[in-house]
Amino acid sequence: MVTSEDIKQRLETALDAEVEVIDESHLHAGHEGAKSGGRHYRVKLKSARFNGLRTLARHRLVYDALAEWMKKEIHALAIDSTEESTTD
């Protein structure tokens, strides 16, 4: 079973991102996807890899990084992504 920490580590590595993962499965108890074991997550990411990309392109990067888990372990994924500032 995939955990929030597994998702966090995968996204940190794949996207060189600051990542927060929130398991929202309890909000979807009884939902069809939850019945088969899939969990609901929200991820908040900040990465320079997102700089200049539109939302859809950012989401594709996230889904690509988690692809092997998206069919069963992760039933739903909400993504909040932001660019990393390049100025200090």
C-alpha atoms as an extended CHARMM CRD file, in Angstrom:
* protein
*
        88  EXT
         1         1  MET       CA              0.0000000000        0.0000000000        0.0000000000  PROA      1               0.0000000000
         2         2  VAL       CA              1.2650000000        3.4410000000       -0.9590000000  PROA      2               0.0000000000
         3         3  THR       CA              1.5440000000        5.9740000000        1.8440000000  PROA      3               0.0000000000
         4         4  SER       CA              1.6110000000        9.7540000000        1.9280000000  PROA      4               0.0000000000
         5         5  GLU       CA              5.3270000000        9.5280000000        2.6450000000  PROA      5               0.0000000000
         6         6  ASP       CA              5.8840000000        7.3490000000       -0.4650000000  PROA      6               0.0000000000
         7         7  ILE       CA              4.1330000000        9.9530000000       -2.6100000000  PROA      7               0.0000000000
         8         8  LYS       CA              6.0920000000       12.7860000000       -0.9890000000  PROA      8               0.0000000000
         9         9  GLN       CA              9.4400000000       11.0890000000       -1.5810000000  PROA      9               0.0000000000
        10        10  ARG       CA              8.6040000000       10.1960000000       -5.1810000000  PROA      10              0.0000000000
        11        11  LEU       CA              7.5690000000       13.7590000000       -6.0430000000  PROA      11              0.0000000000
        12        12  GLU       CA             10.5090000000       15.3420000000       -4.2140000000  PROA      12              0.0000000000
        13        13  THR       CA             12.8890000000       13.1630000000       -6.1970000000  PROA      13              0.0000000000
        14        14  ALA       CA             11.1770000000       13.3220000000       -9.5860000000  PROA      14              0.0000000000
        15        15  LEU       CA             10.4230000000       17.0450000000       -9.5650000000  PROA      15              0.0000000000
        16        16  ASP       CA             13.0310000000       18.4300000000       -7.1640000000  PROA      16              0.0000000000
        17        17  ALA       CA             10.0660000000       19.9330000000       -5.3480000000  PROA      17              0.0000000000
        18        18  GLU       CA              8.9290000000       21.0520000000       -1.9450000000  PROA      18              0.0000000000
        19        19  VAL       CA              6.0040000000       18.7060000000       -1.3120000000  PROA      19              0.0000000000
        20        20  GLU       CA              3.1520000000       18.4130000000        1.1400000000  PROA      20              0.0000000000
        21        21  VAL       CA              0.8220000000       15.4140000000        0.8630000000  PROA      21              0.0000000000
        22        22  ILE       CA             -2.5630000000       15.3500000000        2.5660000000  PROA      22              0.0000000000
        23        23  ASP       CA             -4.5530000000       12.1220000000        2.7650000000  PROA      23              0.0000000000
        24        24  GLU       CA             -8.1900000000       13.1420000000        2.2570000000  PROA      24              0.0000000000
        25        25  SER       CA             -9.5350000000        9.5830000000        2.0730000000  PROA      25              0.0000000000
        26        26  HSD       CA            -11.6530000000       10.0590000000        5.1860000000  PROA      26              0.0000000000
        27        27  LEU       CA            -13.6470000000       12.7040000000        3.3040000000  PROA      27              0.0000000000
        28        28  HSD       CA            -14.6450000000       10.1160000000        0.7060000000  PROA      28              0.0000000000
        29        29  ALA       CA            -15.6970000000        7.1660000000        2.8630000000  PROA      29              0.0000000000
        30        30  GLY       CA            -18.1260000000        4.9740000000        0.9350000000  PROA      30              0.0000000000
        31        31  HSD       CA            -17.0740000000        6.4470000000       -2.4120000000  PROA      31              0.0000000000
        32        32  GLU       CA            -16.7980000000        3.7930000000       -5.1280000000  PROA      32              0.0000000000
        33        33  GLY       CA            -13.0370000000        4.2360000000       -5.5670000000  PROA      33              0.0000000000
        34        34  ALA       CA            -12.4720000000        4.0210000000       -1.8250000000  PROA      34              0.0000000000
        35        35  LYS       CA            -14.2660000000        0.6690000000       -1.7210000000  PROA      35              0.0000000000
        36        36  SER       CA            -11.6030000000       -0.9060000000       -3.9460000000  PROA      36              0.0000000000
        37        37  GLY       CA             -8.7580000000        0.4150000000       -1.8010000000  PROA      37              0.0000000000
        38        38  GLY       CA             -7.8640000000        3.5380000000       -3.7660000000  PROA      38              0.0000000000
        39        39  ARG       CA             -7.0990000000        6.5590000000       -1.6120000000  PROA      39              0.0000000000
        40        40  HSD       CA             -7.7390000000       10.2750000000       -2.1290000000  PROA      40              0.0000000000
        41        41  TYR       CA             -4.8040000000       12.6510000000       -1.8090000000  PROA      41              0.0000000000
        42        42  ARG       CA             -4.1000000000       16.3600000000       -2.1720000000  PROA      42              0.0000000000
        43        43  VAL       CA             -0.5420000000       17.3630000000       -3.0270000000  PROA      43              0.0000000000
        44        44  LYS       CA              0.9120000000       20.8510000000       -2.7340000000  PROA      44              0.0000000000
        45        45  LEU       CA              4.1070000000       21.3250000000       -4.7050000000  PROA      45              0.0000000000
        46        46  LYS       CA              6.5860000000       24.0820000000       -5.3760000000  PROA      46              0.0000000000
        47        47  SER       CA              9.2390000000       23.4540000000       -7.9910000000  PROA      47              0.0000000000
        48        48  ALA       CA             11.4650000000       25.2800000000      -10.4450000000  PROA      48              0.0000000000
        49        49  ARG       CA             10.4400000000       22.5410000000      -12.9220000000  PROA      49              0.0000000000
        50        50  PHE       CA              7.0340000000       24.2730000000      -13.0630000000  PROA      50              0.0000000000
        51        51  ASN       CA              8.4790000000       27.6360000000      -14.0540000000  PROA      51              0.0000000000
        52        52  GLY       CA              6.8860000000       28.8020000000      -17.2920000000  PROA      52              0.0000000000
        53        53  LEU       CA              4.5170000000       25.8150000000      -17.5240000000  PROA      53              0.0000000000
        54        54  ARG       CA              0.7620000000       25.9980000000      -17.6840000000  PROA      54              0.0000000000
        55        55  THR       CA             -1.3180000000       24.0870000000      -15.1580000000  PROA      55              0.0000000000
        56        56  LEU       CA             -1.9560000000       21.1230000000      -17.4740000000  PROA      56              0.0000000000
        57        57  ALA       CA              1.7630000000       20.6270000000      -18.1400000000  PROA      57              0.0000000000
        58        58  ARG       CA              2.5120000000       20.7830000000      -14.4130000000  PROA      58              0.0000000000
        59        59  HSD       CA             -0.1580000000       18.1840000000      -13.6950000000  PROA      59              0.0000000000
        60        60  ARG       CA              1.2390000000       15.9040000000      -16.3930000000  PROA      60              0.0000000000
        61        61  LEU       CA              4.6260000000       15.9570000000      -14.6760000000  PROA      61              0.0000000000
        62        62  VAL       CA              2.9930000000       14.9740000000      -11.3820000000  PROA      62              0.0000000000
        63        63  TYR       CA              0.8680000000       12.2230000000      -12.9460000000  PROA      63              0.0000000000
        64        64  ASP       CA              3.9000000000       10.8690000000      -14.8320000000  PROA      64              0.0000000000
        65        65  ALA       CA              5.8630000000       10.6400000000      -11.5800000000  PROA      65              0.0000000000
        66        66  LEU       CA              3.0150000000        8.7280000000       -9.8830000000  PROA      66              0.0000000000
        67        67  ALA       CA              1.8100000000        6.7330000000      -12.9120000000  PROA      67              0.0000000000
        68        68  GLU       CA              2.3710000000        3.2560000000      -11.4770000000  PROA      68              0.0000000000
        69        69  TRP       CA              0.2080000000        4.0870000000       -8.4420000000  PROA      69              0.0000000000
        70        70  MET       CA             -2.5890000000        5.9260000000      -10.2580000000  PROA      70              0.0000000000
        71        71  LYS       CA             -4.4140000000        2.7860000000      -11.3740000000  PROA      71              0.0000000000
        72        72  LYS       CA             -5.0920000000        1.2790000000       -7.9700000000  PROA      72              0.0000000000
        73        73  GLU       CA             -3.4120000000        2.8210000000       -4.9240000000  PROA      73              0.0000000000
        74        74  ILE       CA             -4.3520000000        6.4160000000       -5.7400000000  PROA      74              0.0000000000
        75        75  HSD       CA             -7.9910000000        6.8320000000       -6.7330000000  PROA      75              0.0000000000
        76        76  ALA       CA             -8.0630000000       10.6330000000       -6.7520000000  PROA      76              0.0000000000
        77        77  LEU       CA             -5.3790000000       13.2950000000       -6.7100000000  PROA      77              0.0000000000
        78        78  ALA       CA             -5.8820000000       17.0370000000       -6.2420000000  PROA      78              0.0000000000
        79        79  ILE       CA             -2.8490000000       19.0550000000       -7.2800000000  PROA      79              0.0000000000
        80        80  ASP       CA             -1.8860000000       22.5420000000       -6.1140000000  PROA      80              0.0000000000
        81        81  SER       CA              1.3090000000       23.5590000000       -7.9030000000  PROA      81              0.0000000000
        82        82  THR       CA              3.3430000000       26.7430000000       -7.8470000000  PROA      82              0.0000000000
        83        83  GLU       CA              6.5100000000       27.9300000000       -9.5080000000  PROA      83              0.0000000000
        84        84  GLU       CA              9.6420000000       28.3390000000       -7.4760000000  PROA      84              0.0000000000
        85        85  SER       CA             10.8420000000       31.8990000000       -7.3980000000  PROA      85              0.0000000000
        86        86  THR       CA             14.1620000000       32.3700000000       -9.1690000000  PROA      86              0.0000000000
        87        87  THR       CA             14.9000000000       35.6550000000       -7.4150000000  PROA      87              0.0000000000
        88        88  ASP       CA             16.1450000000       35.9640000000       -3.8520000000  PROA      88              0.0000000000
